Structures are given as structure tokens and as C-alpha cells.
Amino acid sequence: FGFINCVEELAMEYKHQEWQSCFQKQGLNPKPVMECYKSEHGHKLSLKYGRQTDALLPRHTSVPWVVVDSKPLYDNFGDFVAYICKAYKGRPPKICQHKQPGRGYPTARQAAEAGNRVGYNSGDFVLNDGVDDRTKRARANDN
């Protein structure tokens, strides 16, 4: 999340062209990301996730558009850690053990700054019963 947060902060400052500086700021090796970014596989992933985003209901109206348990967080995405911890099934990630009495879970920014990670399986786009045909077609096109 720290990398994404860095890129989005640059975008808000109209410094889009400096996005690659976030690798160094976050202590990340740029090679795997850049290889994927420039590859055919990366292009296919971009199209796949674009179709899935376009199929969301309600339709996304801003970026980032965070969805937990099929519900958009709208402008409350800064508290996505709390939403994930509440929705998590199974053994929760370490970050969920940091709930503070009267203060709740760390914010997304605090989690990123602390180097915490909240994982998800982006390969499984699970559809709920009653989801419209447009969403099902987007999923079918990705298989």
C-alpha cells in the first residue's frame, strides 16, 4: 500500500511523471514491476482488472475505488484496514491485531508507514448471487 499511496500523492501534486521515484522511497526493487508493466502479461492484467472495475456495481466514481465484501467504501477508503479486519474470514492478518481501545484499527496511511501489509487474492473475483449479466460477462472474458 505504501507504493500506491506514494504514486497517488504524486498524482495529486500533478507530478505524475515522477511515479518511479516511489520505488526508492519505499525501498522496493523496481525490476519485477517494470518487467511486468512492459510485458504482454502486464498489458493483459491491466485489461482484465479494467474490465472488472468497469463491471462493478455501483459503478466507480473516483480513484481509488475500494470494495470490501462487495460494498464500496466511497471516500472512507482511508479506513479500509478496519473494513478488511471486520470482514476477514479465517486467520486475520497481523495488522488486525493492532486494534486500540477507543481508537480502532490503524488507518491505511499508518499501516503503510509501519510497513504492514493486508493481503488479498486478486485472482479470485467472486460474484454474489444476483449480480447482473454485465459483471458475469466481464468475468467470463478473463478466463
Summary of the structure (lengths in Angstrom):
residues: 143
radius of gyration: 16.7
end to end distance: 27.1
largest distance: 48.1
contacts: 306
relative contact order: 0.12
helix: 54%
strand: 4%
